[in-house]
Amino acid sequence: MPETATTKSRWRDLSRDLLVCLLAVCLVTGFVLAVQMAATRAVVRETDPLNQVALTHLKQAAARHVQDDQLKEAFREIDERARDGFYRARGRQRRGAMLLGGIGLTALLSMHLLARLLRAPPRPGQTAAEADPLGAMVRRGTIGAALTAGVFVVVMAQRHGEAVPAPAEGTAAAGQAFDAEPTQWPGFRGAGGDGRTASPAVTDWDGPSGRGVLWKRPLPRGGFSSAIVWNDHVYLTGGDAVARELYCLDAADGRMLWTVAATDVVGSPAVLPEVSPDTGFAAATPVTDGQRVMAIFATGDVLAVDRDGQRLWARNLGVPDNPYGHASSLRLHAGRLLVQYDHFASARFLALDAGTGATVWEQSREVHASWATPLLVRLESRVAAVLNAEPLAEAFDAETGERLWSCQCMGGEVAPSPAYDQGLAFVTTDYVTLAAIRMAGDQPGSIAWQNDEELPDVCTPLAIHGLLIVANGAGIISCYRSTTGELLWRQETDEGYYSSPVAAGDLVYLTDRKGRTRIFKAAPTFTPVAECALGEEVVSTPAIVRGRLYLRGVQNLYCLGNPP
């Protein structure tokens, strides 16, 4: 028996020494890691482009000196370096938080076991806490740590969308994305802006060799507007300091059918507004209903023509007060031309009569300048237009202009347009948030979940098959479960994105700034299908009609498809 007691005592002493050493290692490592995380947090603040004075000054200088290519390239380089540093620091901060939590749990477990080893039996009249003060301290510390961890989990869930309940099953199908003409591509990212078509499309082309290129045509003037297609006509705009024009090409062979310039518009400014190189005078995509085509330019001029290029009407909405240039594209619904006109001097959402240009209704908005485009969503009893700007995401009745809800969740410079899936509207902007907002049900306009990781700066998210796909200027593609915000996969690529993702059938098409289109499945795991090079830089978003892609490069318009 004495030998057994001695052996137990030795094991207890050895266990005590090991636990003390483990606790000491946890405390020292936790302190060092906490210091490193504080430094990383400072790096995150410093590398946030919204806080960088040099980047802000370059943006302003680029807007003043439109033709300075060196200044433009310097802005792009600093912007890309800032984004890369920001995302890397955010990743280190996230991993450090997880490691620090593990160290803390290990330290608490060590203290608990150490207290059990050192606990002595209570003397008569002593309470358990009096007999075992260390154990009592550990228990109180465990409770406090558990409460702190619970608060941390709740805060992180609100930031990342994990703990907020998804829409109730009965409200998940409260609305469907607007699809008045599913066989056409009449506006930016399709009919209502959802970026989807049910028909499959071409998956193999190579611009430099000409494989899969049915035709390509240079355009008279540059621009960043995207092509739209109705039957056998392709429409898009171009513009510079000399002229702003609307073009119509033959969809079969790319022949220029007509050109209409926005001239002699009453109220058009005699002195052109300054625009940045990345926006220009023709960034907004036109819209058509098959009978009429309407376009808007950075001067505030709106132009409407018939399908043969005969001018119907034109008017000026006022010179945009915008540091880069107007870029919000037009929407068309029920004979009304919908214009998101958010600028610093005034912000408003207008409906113009598509036949005459007269104002049907107008809603003022308490927001700053934005570059996003309205999304149309068909609800049970109406069509809603969802708008995104700082600080509000809002929904309006597309026919009457009635404001349906407002949600204060945005900030910064808002360029990505909203997306929609299963009762949720998705709004986002770089360095601020990705928010899922309930469109209907008991709490329309309330946030279902949010995320603030690796957000898009320009391109619009794609919602498809219960997934939400986002891409950013740093070349990162992320896929979330649309109902909960759960991150399903993340893919890093070597080039950033301005062009927005679109889908044909079950395939997603995403074109980077160098003109390489990545085609992958709309699936919970990243499944690549093909990569196709155009051979020139791309900012615009493709139109997909009858299996063909109409994609604008910085120099040419391409029709990509299988040979007839």
GUDO-373212 format. One record per residue (C-alpha): residue in one letter; residue number from 1; x, y, z. Coordinates in Angstrom, 3 decimals. Example, Ala and Ser with C-alpha at 12.3 -4.5 7.8 and 13.67 -1.06 7.14 Angstrom:
! residues 2
a, 1, 12.300, -4.500, 7.800
s, 2, 13.670, -1.060, 7.140
//
This chain:
! residues 564
m, 1, 0.000, 0.000, 0.000
p, 2, 2.751, 2.557, 0.807
e, 3, 4.370, 1.850, -2.561
t, 4, 1.013, 2.364, -4.316
a, 5, 0.461, 5.669, -2.501
t, 6, 3.981, 6.780, -3.380
t, 7, 3.435, 5.887, -7.042
k, 8, 0.154, 7.809, -7.107
s, 9, 1.853, 10.772, -5.482
r, 10, 4.600, 10.726, -8.091
w, 11, 2.090, 10.563, -10.947
r, 12, 0.111, 13.406, -9.348
d, 13, 3.248, 15.528, -9.026
l, 14, 4.256, 14.767, -12.611
s, 15, 0.761, 15.610, -13.874
r, 16, 0.789, 18.816, -11.852
d, 17, 4.139, 19.859, -13.306
l, 18, 3.012, 19.082, -16.859
l, 19, -0.233, 21.028, -16.408
v, 20, 1.648, 23.991, -14.950
c, 21, 4.024, 23.948, -17.929
l, 22, 1.102, 23.660, -20.391
l, 23, -0.713, 26.525, -18.676
a, 24, 2.416, 28.677, -18.805
v, 25, 2.900, 27.917, -22.512
c, 26, -0.765, 28.814, -23.195
l, 27, -0.497, 32.110, -21.327
v, 28, 2.754, 33.156, -23.037
t, 29, 1.577, 32.033, -26.503
g, 30, -1.812, 33.687, -26.029
f, 31, -0.157, 36.970, -25.019
v, 32, 2.179, 36.912, -28.044
l, 33, -0.689, 36.032, -30.373
a, 34, -2.880, 38.792, -28.932
v, 35, -0.112, 41.324, -29.599
q, 36, 0.252, 40.037, -33.173
m, 37, -3.513, 40.272, -33.711
a, 38, -3.505, 43.867, -32.478
a, 39, -0.756, 44.629, -34.984
t, 40, -2.710, 42.840, -37.722
r, 41, -5.786, 44.891, -36.897
a, 42, -3.726, 48.030, -37.377
v, 43, -2.573, 46.659, -40.748
v, 44, -6.215, 46.027, -41.737
r, 45, -7.078, 49.642, -40.954
e, 46, -4.007, 50.931, -42.784
t, 47, -4.549, 48.792, -45.898
d, 48, -8.264, 49.550, -46.170
p, 49, -8.457, 51.516, -49.441
l, 50, -11.318, 53.591, -48.048
n, 51, -8.823, 55.021, -45.531
q, 52, -5.884, 55.517, -47.875
v, 53, -5.191, 59.153, -48.598
a, 54, -2.868, 58.379, -51.517
l, 55, -5.493, 56.262, -53.246
t, 56, -8.159, 58.914, -52.724
h, 57, -5.904, 61.588, -54.176
l, 58, -5.101, 59.409, -57.192
k, 59, -8.818, 58.845, -57.820
q, 60, -9.438, 62.571, -57.777
a, 61, -6.447, 63.229, -60.018
a, 62, -7.550, 60.553, -62.488
a, 63, -10.967, 62.196, -62.699
r, 64, -9.345, 65.534, -63.499
h, 65, -6.871, 64.148, -66.048
v, 66, -8.867, 61.690, -68.118
q, 67, -6.202, 61.157, -70.798
d, 68, -3.270, 60.493, -68.439
d, 69, -2.632, 56.748, -68.906
q, 70, 0.295, 56.732, -66.461
l, 71, -1.893, 58.181, -63.730
k, 72, -4.579, 55.631, -64.522
e, 73, -2.083, 52.759, -64.271
a, 74, -0.648, 54.121, -61.011
f, 75, -4.148, 54.226, -59.527
r, 76, -4.795, 50.621, -60.583
e, 77, -1.496, 49.367, -59.149
i, 78, -1.984, 51.033, -55.755
d, 79, -5.594, 49.910, -55.630
e, 80, -4.673, 46.284, -56.380
r, 81, -1.833, 46.301, -53.817
a, 82, -4.155, 47.763, -51.206
r, 83, -6.814, 45.132, -51.843
d, 84, -4.288, 42.300, -51.733
g, 85, -2.819, 43.531, -48.440
f, 86, -6.259, 44.092, -46.962
y, 87, -7.497, 40.570, -47.750
r, 88, -4.282, 38.901, -46.549
a, 89, -4.412, 40.815, -43.246
r, 90, -8.079, 39.960, -42.792
g, 91, -7.266, 36.282, -43.341
r, 92, -4.473, 36.380, -40.720
q, 93, -6.821, 38.126, -38.308
r, 94, -9.483, 35.442, -38.781
r, 95, -7.017, 32.565, -38.328
g, 96, -5.495, 34.260, -35.284
a, 97, -8.895, 34.583, -33.630
m, 98, -9.566, 30.874, -34.100
l, 99, -6.114, 29.940, -32.725
l, 100, -6.507, 32.285, -29.755
g, 101, -9.844, 30.674, -28.943
g, 102, -8.232, 27.215, -28.979
i, 103, -5.415, 28.388, -26.716
g, 104, -7.929, 29.848, -24.288
l, 105, -9.913, 26.612, -24.111
t, 106, -6.689, 24.643, -23.545
a, 107, -5.701, 26.993, -20.724
l, 108, -9.104, 26.641, -19.046
l, 109, -8.960, 22.853, -19.306
s, 110, -5.451, 22.861, -17.806
m, 111, -6.593, 25.031, -14.911
h, 112, -9.581, 22.762, -14.313
l, 113, -7.444, 19.607, -14.178
l, 114, -4.833, 21.350, -12.018
a, 115, -7.494, 22.401, -9.545
r, 116, -8.737, 18.813, -9.281
l, 117, -5.218, 17.597, -8.545
l, 118, -4.636, 20.201, -5.849
r, 119, -8.039, 19.906, -4.258
a, 120, -7.997, 18.828, -0.580
p, 121, -10.969, 17.292, 1.249
p, 122, -13.021, 19.920, 3.123
r, 123, -12.620, 20.234, 6.901
p, 124, -15.732, 20.184, 9.054
g, 125, -17.668, 23.428, 8.685
q, 126, -15.950, 24.463, 5.424
t, 127, -17.835, 25.082, 2.213
a, 128, -16.595, 23.568, -1.051
a, 129, -15.378, 26.997, -2.203
e, 130, -13.455, 27.543, 1.077
a, 131, -11.836, 24.112, 0.860
d, 132, -10.967, 24.494, -2.834
p, 133, -10.437, 28.203, -3.635
l, 134, -8.469, 27.482, -6.820
g, 135, -11.218, 25.206, -8.102
a, 136, -13.839, 27.838, -7.340
m, 137, -11.781, 30.434, -9.201
v, 138, -11.451, 28.121, -12.195
r, 139, -15.194, 27.445, -12.231
r, 140, -15.979, 31.168, -12.144
g, 141, -13.418, 31.743, -14.889
t, 142, -14.957, 28.984, -17.007
i, 143, -18.430, 30.499, -16.672
g, 144, -17.113, 33.946, -17.574
a, 145, -15.191, 32.562, -20.548
a, 146, -18.263, 30.674, -21.734
l, 147, -20.361, 33.844, -21.560
t, 148, -17.651, 35.800, -23.395
a, 149, -17.424, 33.086, -26.052
g, 150, -21.207, 33.136, -26.441
v, 151, -21.201, 36.886, -27.026
f, 152, -18.331, 36.464, -29.488
v, 153, -20.239, 33.763, -31.404
v, 154, -23.372, 35.918, -31.582
v, 155, -21.404, 38.920, -32.855
m, 156, -19.554, 36.830, -35.431
a, 157, -22.809, 35.193, -36.524
q, 158, -24.371, 38.585, -37.118
r, 159, -21.328, 39.616, -39.138
h, 160, -21.083, 36.403, -41.149
g, 161, -24.660, 35.298, -41.462
e, 162, -24.388, 31.978, -39.628
a, 163, -26.792, 32.545, -36.713
v, 164, -29.605, 34.582, -38.225
p, 165, -32.574, 32.440, -39.211
a, 166, -33.211, 31.967, -42.915
p, 167, -36.569, 32.959, -44.421
a, 168, -39.433, 30.741, -43.360
e, 169, -40.237, 27.990, -45.813
g, 170, -43.559, 29.587, -46.625
t, 171, -41.938, 32.880, -47.669
a, 172, -38.963, 31.494, -49.608
a, 173, -40.873, 31.663, -52.878
a, 174, -42.545, 34.996, -52.205
g, 175, -41.167, 36.429, -55.448
q, 176, -39.466, 35.315, -58.621
a, 177, -36.840, 37.204, -60.563
f, 178, -38.382, 39.312, -63.311
d, 179, -38.379, 37.462, -66.651
a, 180, -40.754, 39.281, -69.023
e, 181, -38.758, 38.199, -72.115
p, 182, -36.676, 35.141, -71.205
t, 183, -35.565, 34.549, -74.814
q, 184, -34.128, 38.069, -75.161
w, 185, -31.410, 40.042, -73.365
p, 186, -32.956, 43.532, -73.296
g, 187, -30.866, 45.212, -70.576
f, 188, -27.860, 44.961, -68.286
r, 189, -27.646, 41.312, -67.177
g, 190, -30.884, 40.416, -68.938
a, 191, -34.532, 41.370, -68.598
g, 192, -34.660, 42.273, -64.924
g, 193, -30.988, 42.064, -64.064
d, 194, -30.739, 38.528, -62.676
g, 195, -28.047, 37.542, -65.212
r, 196, -29.603, 34.192, -66.098
t, 197, -30.909, 32.393, -69.138
a, 198, -32.183, 28.814, -69.205
s, 199, -30.622, 27.913, -72.551
p, 200, -27.073, 26.473, -72.695
a, 201, -24.368, 28.488, -74.432
v, 202, -21.018, 28.049, -76.143
t, 203, -18.157, 26.830, -73.928
d, 204, -15.190, 26.896, -76.301
w, 205, -13.575, 29.870, -78.029
d, 206, -10.203, 31.526, -78.466
g, 207, -10.071, 35.116, -79.623
p, 208, -6.438, 35.242, -80.824
s, 209, -6.844, 32.215, -83.118
g, 210, -10.450, 32.962, -84.079
r, 211, -11.814, 29.632, -82.847
g, 212, -15.454, 30.033, -81.807
v, 213, -15.499, 33.702, -82.905
l, 214, -18.434, 34.086, -85.296
w, 215, -17.598, 37.729, -85.841
k, 216, -15.902, 40.702, -84.225
r, 217, -16.338, 44.386, -85.025
p, 218, -14.494, 47.482, -83.847
l, 219, -16.791, 50.213, -82.552
p, 220, -16.556, 53.873, -83.572
r, 221, -16.164, 55.090, -79.983
g, 222, -15.124, 53.418, -76.770
g, 223, -17.301, 52.724, -73.787
f, 224, -17.887, 50.319, -70.935
s, 225, -21.574, 49.660, -71.554
s, 226, -22.556, 46.047, -72.202
a, 227, -24.285, 44.707, -75.293
i, 228, -28.020, 43.968, -75.270
v, 229, -29.831, 41.775, -77.795
w, 230, -33.372, 41.636, -79.163
n, 231, -34.000, 39.113, -81.942
d, 232, -31.601, 40.005, -84.759
h, 233, -30.333, 43.329, -83.367
v, 234, -27.479, 44.080, -80.963
y, 235, -27.428, 47.464, -79.233
l, 236, -24.747, 49.251, -77.224
t, 237, -23.293, 52.730, -76.725
g, 238, -20.009, 54.551, -77.189
g, 239, -18.844, 58.005, -76.310
d, 240, -16.036, 60.436, -75.712
a, 241, -15.574, 64.181, -75.392
v, 242, -16.560, 64.621, -79.058
a, 243, -19.803, 62.615, -79.263
r, 244, -22.061, 60.173, -77.408
e, 245, -23.692, 57.548, -79.657
l, 246, -26.099, 54.603, -79.699
y, 247, -25.241, 51.730, -82.073
c, 248, -27.263, 48.947, -83.681
l, 249, -25.505, 45.940, -85.239
d, 250, -26.804, 42.914, -87.078
a, 251, -26.664, 39.977, -84.666
a, 252, -25.893, 37.553, -87.511
d, 253, -22.757, 39.135, -88.952
g, 254, -21.954, 42.259, -86.894
r, 255, -22.713, 44.783, -89.649
m, 256, -23.368, 48.275, -88.308
l, 257, -27.019, 48.977, -89.170
w, 258, -27.267, 52.488, -87.786
t, 259, -25.708, 55.036, -85.443
v, 260, -27.609, 57.770, -83.593
a, 261, -25.800, 60.553, -81.771
a, 262, -27.187, 62.328, -78.691
t, 263, -27.179, 65.824, -80.167
d, 264, -29.406, 68.870, -79.782
v, 265, -30.728, 67.674, -76.428
v, 266, -32.424, 70.498, -74.543
g, 267, -30.558, 71.151, -71.311
s, 268, -27.453, 69.200, -72.324
p, 269, -24.381, 70.820, -70.715
a, 270, -22.227, 73.100, -72.847
v, 271, -19.230, 72.111, -70.708
l, 272, -18.847, 68.353, -70.379
p, 273, -18.601, 66.863, -66.891
e, 274, -15.281, 65.345, -65.893
v, 275, -15.256, 61.548, -65.949
s, 276, -12.677, 58.988, -64.829
p, 277, -10.847, 56.715, -67.299
d, 278, -12.551, 53.641, -65.800
t, 279, -16.041, 55.062, -66.371
g, 280, -16.020, 57.396, -69.349
f, 281, -19.064, 58.859, -71.096
a, 282, -20.805, 55.594, -72.050
a, 283, -20.692, 53.247, -69.047
a, 284, -24.448, 52.724, -68.656
t, 285, -25.993, 49.869, -70.659
p, 286, -29.021, 50.754, -72.845
v, 287, -32.398, 48.998, -72.662
t, 288, -35.013, 47.920, -75.224
d, 289, -38.508, 46.455, -75.461
g, 290, -38.018, 45.397, -79.080
q, 291, -39.777, 48.478, -80.439
r, 292, -37.795, 51.230, -78.730
v, 293, -34.193, 51.552, -77.548
m, 294, -33.161, 53.967, -74.791
a, 295, -29.712, 55.029, -73.593
i, 296, -28.240, 57.389, -70.999
f, 297, -24.826, 59.056, -71.012
a, 298, -22.522, 60.732, -68.484
t, 299, -23.846, 64.137, -69.549
g, 300, -27.279, 63.268, -68.149
d, 301, -28.715, 63.013, -71.675
v, 302, -31.349, 60.322, -72.223
l, 303, -31.982, 59.275, -75.824
a, 304, -34.852, 57.161, -77.207
v, 305, -35.091, 55.812, -80.767
d, 306, -37.210, 53.218, -82.551
r, 307, -35.821, 49.904, -83.799
d, 308, -34.885, 51.546, -87.116
g, 309, -32.850, 54.276, -85.408
q, 310, -35.394, 57.079, -85.795
r, 311, -35.252, 59.454, -82.879
l, 312, -38.373, 59.458, -80.687
w, 313, -37.379, 61.841, -77.916
a, 314, -34.442, 63.073, -75.851
r, 315, -34.105, 64.979, -72.595
n, 316, -31.478, 65.921, -70.054
l, 317, -31.885, 64.938, -66.404
g, 318, -29.322, 67.419, -65.106
v, 319, -25.539, 67.178, -65.075
p, 320, -24.486, 64.328, -62.770
d, 321, -22.572, 65.367, -59.659
n, 322, -20.391, 62.304, -59.641
p, 323, -16.607, 61.921, -59.148
y, 324, -16.253, 59.186, -61.811
g, 325, -19.182, 59.586, -64.195
h, 326, -22.713, 58.212, -64.414
a, 327, -22.771, 54.414, -64.787
s, 328, -26.202, 53.221, -63.563
s, 329, -27.937, 51.380, -66.403
l, 330, -31.595, 51.705, -67.380
r, 331, -34.517, 49.365, -66.750
l, 332, -37.821, 49.118, -68.628
h, 333, -41.128, 47.873, -67.237
a, 334, -44.753, 48.322, -68.287
g, 335, -43.943, 51.180, -70.666
r, 336, -41.909, 53.023, -68.015
l, 337, -38.209, 53.777, -68.295
l, 338, -36.714, 53.432, -64.803
v, 339, -33.688, 55.593, -64.009
q, 340, -31.579, 55.359, -60.855
y, 341, -30.040, 58.822, -60.716
d, 342, -28.015, 58.934, -57.497
h, 343, -25.618, 61.852, -57.285
f, 344, -24.190, 64.025, -54.549
a, 345, -26.262, 67.101, -55.379
s, 346, -29.501, 65.104, -55.487
a, 347, -30.539, 61.468, -55.612
r, 348, -33.778, 60.280, -57.186
f, 349, -35.495, 57.333, -58.776
l, 350, -37.519, 58.278, -61.838
a, 351, -40.015, 56.634, -64.144
l, 352, -40.244, 58.201, -67.609
d, 353, -42.897, 57.416, -70.195
a, 354, -41.031, 55.236, -72.698
g, 355, -43.004, 56.727, -75.586
t, 356, -42.614, 60.420, -74.792
g, 357, -39.927, 60.834, -72.112
a, 358, -42.342, 62.642, -69.779
t, 359, -41.907, 62.051, -66.056
v, 360, -44.531, 59.623, -64.737
w, 361, -43.328, 59.686, -61.138
e, 362, -40.230, 60.597, -59.173
q, 363, -38.993, 59.574, -55.729
s, 364, -36.267, 61.495, -53.904
r, 365, -33.689, 59.385, -52.084
e, 366, -31.531, 60.181, -49.045
v, 367, -28.407, 58.558, -50.472
h, 368, -25.020, 59.503, -51.900
a, 369, -23.723, 58.953, -55.424
s, 370, -23.813, 55.367, -56.648
w, 371, -23.085, 53.412, -59.814
a, 372, -25.468, 50.490, -59.303
t, 373, -28.406, 49.482, -61.517
p, 374, -31.947, 48.615, -60.317
l, 375, -32.987, 44.970, -60.108
l, 376, -36.572, 44.015, -61.030
v, 377, -38.240, 41.271, -58.996
r, 378, -41.726, 39.920, -59.593
l, 379, -43.609, 39.487, -56.312
e, 380, -47.086, 38.034, -55.898
s, 381, -48.969, 41.268, -56.596
r, 382, -46.404, 43.631, -58.094
v, 383, -42.999, 44.085, -59.657
a, 384, -40.467, 45.590, -57.264
a, 385, -37.356, 47.562, -58.183
v, 386, -34.476, 47.080, -55.729
l, 387, -31.870, 49.864, -55.542
n, 388, -28.507, 49.932, -53.814
a, 389, -26.593, 53.029, -52.641
e, 390, -24.944, 54.499, -49.554
p, 391, -26.404, 54.226, -46.924
l, 392, -29.687, 52.632, -48.060
a, 393, -30.895, 49.624, -49.956
e, 394, -34.507, 50.280, -50.977
a, 395, -37.370, 48.679, -52.869
f, 396, -40.036, 50.507, -54.874
d, 397, -43.130, 49.475, -56.769
a, 398, -41.891, 49.597, -60.367
e, 399, -45.254, 50.855, -61.670
t, 400, -46.378, 53.344, -59.021
g, 401, -43.104, 54.384, -57.393
e, 402, -44.373, 53.510, -53.925
r, 403, -41.493, 52.964, -51.517
l, 404, -41.883, 49.426, -50.170
w, 405, -39.010, 49.313, -47.668
s, 406, -35.642, 50.835, -46.779
c, 407, -32.715, 49.140, -45.091
q, 408, -29.755, 51.135, -43.786
c, 409, -26.865, 48.751, -44.302
m, 410, -24.612, 50.166, -47.031
g, 411, -21.589, 52.442, -47.143
g, 412, -18.656, 53.481, -49.293
e, 413, -18.783, 53.699, -53.067
v, 414, -21.583, 51.418, -54.261
a, 415, -21.100, 49.949, -57.749
p, 416, -22.412, 46.336, -57.583
s, 417, -26.109, 46.011, -58.409
p, 418, -28.528, 43.892, -56.340
a, 419, -29.227, 40.197, -56.953
y, 420, -32.207, 38.040, -55.939
d, 421, -32.959, 34.455, -54.934
q, 422, -35.604, 32.628, -52.874
g, 423, -37.229, 35.652, -51.282
l, 424, -33.979, 37.488, -50.556
a, 425, -32.428, 40.519, -52.220
f, 426, -28.629, 40.669, -51.987
v, 427, -26.826, 44.014, -51.827
t, 428, -23.117, 44.552, -51.405
t, 429, -20.179, 46.856, -51.764
d, 430, -16.471, 46.510, -51.117
y, 431, -15.151, 46.797, -47.527
v, 432, -18.670, 47.246, -46.110
t, 433, -21.056, 44.295, -46.299
l, 434, -22.852, 41.619, -48.239
a, 435, -26.419, 41.685, -46.905
a, 436, -29.378, 39.422, -47.597
i, 437, -32.629, 41.374, -47.198
r, 438, -36.096, 39.858, -46.943
m, 439, -38.296, 41.004, -49.820
a, 440, -41.636, 39.900, -48.350
g, 441, -43.200, 38.162, -45.339
d, 442, -43.689, 39.681, -41.902
q, 443, -40.492, 41.745, -41.979
p, 444, -39.830, 43.043, -45.496
g, 445, -36.641, 45.067, -45.590
s, 446, -35.073, 43.273, -42.606
i, 447, -31.655, 41.623, -42.821
a, 448, -31.609, 37.830, -42.879
w, 449, -27.807, 37.499, -42.830
q, 450, -24.650, 39.510, -43.463
n, 451, -21.047, 38.854, -44.410
d, 452, -18.052, 41.166, -44.657
e, 453, -15.377, 38.967, -46.230
e, 454, -13.855, 39.441, -49.719
l, 455, -16.617, 41.589, -51.153
p, 456, -16.990, 42.742, -54.777
d, 457, -15.949, 46.264, -55.662
v, 458, -17.568, 46.494, -59.104
c, 459, -19.157, 43.301, -60.369
t, 460, -22.677, 42.261, -59.387
p, 461, -23.327, 38.942, -57.568
l, 462, -25.075, 36.068, -59.337
a, 463, -27.868, 34.217, -57.505
i, 464, -28.673, 30.796, -58.952
h, 465, -29.886, 27.393, -57.664
g, 466, -29.759, 28.475, -54.028
l, 467, -26.191, 29.773, -54.431
l, 468, -24.763, 33.290, -54.392
i, 469, -21.575, 33.786, -56.405
v, 470, -19.475, 36.922, -55.924
a, 471, -16.145, 37.963, -57.436
n, 472, -13.916, 40.924, -56.685
g, 473, -11.107, 43.029, -58.059
a, 474, -8.515, 40.940, -56.203
g, 475, -9.397, 37.858, -58.270
i, 476, -11.262, 35.962, -55.534
i, 477, -14.466, 34.062, -56.374
s, 478, -16.670, 33.038, -53.442
c, 479, -19.824, 30.948, -53.351
y, 480, -22.353, 31.184, -50.495
r, 481, -25.541, 29.366, -49.675
s, 482, -28.050, 32.078, -50.506
t, 483, -30.469, 31.344, -47.650
t, 484, -27.940, 31.289, -44.798
g, 485, -24.737, 32.982, -45.968
e, 486, -22.682, 29.832, -45.379
l, 487, -19.447, 29.914, -47.389
l, 488, -19.414, 26.839, -49.624
w, 489, -16.238, 27.417, -51.588
r, 490, -13.622, 30.014, -52.417
q, 491, -11.370, 30.162, -55.467
e, 492, -8.377, 32.462, -55.981
t, 493, -7.457, 33.462, -59.533
d, 494, -4.632, 35.560, -60.917
e, 495, -6.701, 38.459, -62.281
g, 496, -9.466, 40.700, -60.937
y, 497, -13.030, 41.111, -62.179
y, 498, -15.110, 44.085, -63.319
s, 499, -17.419, 42.075, -65.599
s, 500, -20.324, 40.519, -63.683
p, 501, -21.007, 36.760, -63.635
v, 502, -23.905, 35.475, -65.756
a, 503, -25.373, 31.995, -66.195
a, 504, -26.569, 29.876, -69.108
g, 505, -28.364, 26.784, -67.911
d, 506, -26.288, 25.354, -65.062
l, 507, -23.026, 27.019, -66.100
v, 508, -21.592, 30.286, -64.792
y, 509, -19.563, 32.597, -67.077
l, 510, -17.160, 35.023, -65.392
t, 511, -14.724, 37.141, -67.417
d, 512, -11.669, 38.739, -65.827
r, 513, -10.124, 42.057, -66.789
k, 514, -7.635, 40.410, -69.154
g, 515, -10.492, 38.864, -71.142
r, 516, -10.255, 35.281, -69.884
t, 517, -13.686, 33.752, -69.214
r, 518, -13.875, 31.082, -66.530
i, 519, -16.786, 28.708, -67.013
f, 520, -17.794, 26.569, -64.041
k, 521, -20.836, 24.749, -62.732
a, 522, -23.355, 26.441, -60.476
a, 523, -22.754, 23.903, -57.721
p, 524, -21.888, 23.717, -53.998
t, 525, -18.323, 22.719, -54.925
f, 526, -16.104, 24.530, -57.399
t, 527, -16.275, 22.540, -60.634
p, 528, -14.425, 24.179, -63.537
v, 529, -15.571, 23.432, -67.080
a, 530, -13.423, 25.599, -69.363
e, 531, -11.296, 28.736, -69.650
c, 532, -11.522, 30.788, -72.848
a, 533, -9.354, 33.760, -73.840
l, 534, -10.707, 36.743, -75.766
g, 535, -7.363, 38.370, -76.496
e, 536, -8.172, 41.836, -75.156
e, 537, -9.177, 43.454, -71.873
v, 538, -12.805, 43.253, -70.761
v, 539, -14.849, 45.393, -68.380
s, 540, -18.346, 44.799, -69.775
t, 541, -20.723, 41.921, -69.022
p, 542, -21.710, 39.431, -71.748
a, 543, -25.214, 39.019, -73.170
i, 544, -26.297, 35.413, -73.788
v, 545, -28.927, 34.724, -76.465
r, 546, -29.654, 31.472, -78.327
g, 547, -26.403, 29.846, -77.281
r, 548, -24.216, 32.789, -78.294
l, 549, -22.255, 35.248, -76.160
y, 550, -22.028, 38.898, -77.187
l, 551, -19.032, 40.253, -75.322
r, 552, -17.511, 43.698, -75.563
g, 553, -13.754, 44.116, -75.228
v, 554, -12.034, 47.458, -74.909
q, 555, -11.627, 47.583, -78.696
n, 556, -14.076, 45.183, -80.340
l, 557, -17.504, 43.625, -79.944
y, 558, -17.399, 39.825, -80.255
c, 559, -20.043, 37.273, -81.122
l, 560, -18.957, 33.911, -79.704
g, 561, -20.694, 30.663, -80.612
n, 562, -20.623, 27.369, -82.424
p, 563, -20.432, 27.616, -86.221
p, 564, -23.861, 27.191, -87.881
//
